[in-house]
Amino acid sequence: MRGRNRGGKFFICCNYTILFITSLLCILPFIHLLAVSFSDSAAVSAGKVVFWPVNFTLKSYSFAFTSGKFVKALLISVLRVTLGCTVNLLLMVLTAYPLSKPKERLMGRNIYMIYFAATMIIGGGLIPTYLIVTRMGLLNSIWALILPSALQVYNMVILMNFIRGLPEEMEEAAMIDGAGQGTILLKIVLPLMKPALATVGLFSIVSHWNDWFSGMIYMQSPELYPLQTYLQGLLKSFEDLMRSSGEDYMQLVSLMNARTGRAAQLFLGAVPVMLIYPFLQKYFTEGLVLGSVKG
């Protein structure tokens, strides 16, 4: 605040106030969800729970982990995110690297760019995509959740522009030393792409983790649902799920109800992304290549 005039100080105060309120609006629903998940059914039904648990209990989380459906859906989502993010990054890098070259070095580059740009504007539609997935025999397969969005064009363009911003002198020096395009990509370009890869990787993880519609369309059995599809159905029929569980229903419902059970499983579904984000955030800022080329 030192050295600023009155208008600058007022702007900073307003800016921090708005950011603080916005942060509270994002955090408070999670705190309320967590408090509900740790409270018993009577306190939740009476509306006594706000931001602190009432009559603390872990029964909702015990039910979540002893219920085979939740754990299985969680494992399916973890497998989907792992395979999907790997496939996305691999295809994005292999596509972005050649497209980052000028048209003099890549024949037909402009045609390729028009083709990829068209896919961002025009889509084939749900029915043609479903028919393709069906005729490829991918129904009820984990690949039905991955392959239709294997190449995320928007993220690929981000990587392409990042590569184009790298100093050309490094590639020229490597080519003089006898390195081929594969060596340049693996040993020079990829290490410098960590910020961009972390950014698009996080986008890919969140996209796969939050997608529930694909599971509902391509998985014909609820036993094969990923976590978000399972949770979407859970919000409508939690009581049926509790009755179908192996535990005694009357004993379970005395300590929890649909709201506490939903809150516990919804919070558990959001935890993995919240844990991953802090580790990738440090790569969001660019500037990794500063000083890599000496004048």
Secondary structure, 3 states (H helix, E strand, C coil): CCCCCHHHHHHHHHHHHHHHHHHHHHHHHHHHHHHHHCCCHHHHHCCCCCCCCCCCCCHHHHHHHHCHHHHHHHHHHHHHHHHHHHHHHHHHHHHHHHHCCCCCCCCCHHHHHHHHHHHHHCCCCHHHHHHHHHHCCCCCCHHHHCHHHCCCHHHHHHHHHHHHCCCHHHHHHHHHCCCCHHHHHHHHHHHHCHHHHHHHHHHHHHHHHHCCHHHHHHCCCHHHCCHHHHHHHHCCCHHHHHHHCCCCHHHHHCCCCHHHHHHHHHHHHHHHHHHHHHHHHCCCCCCCCCCCCCC
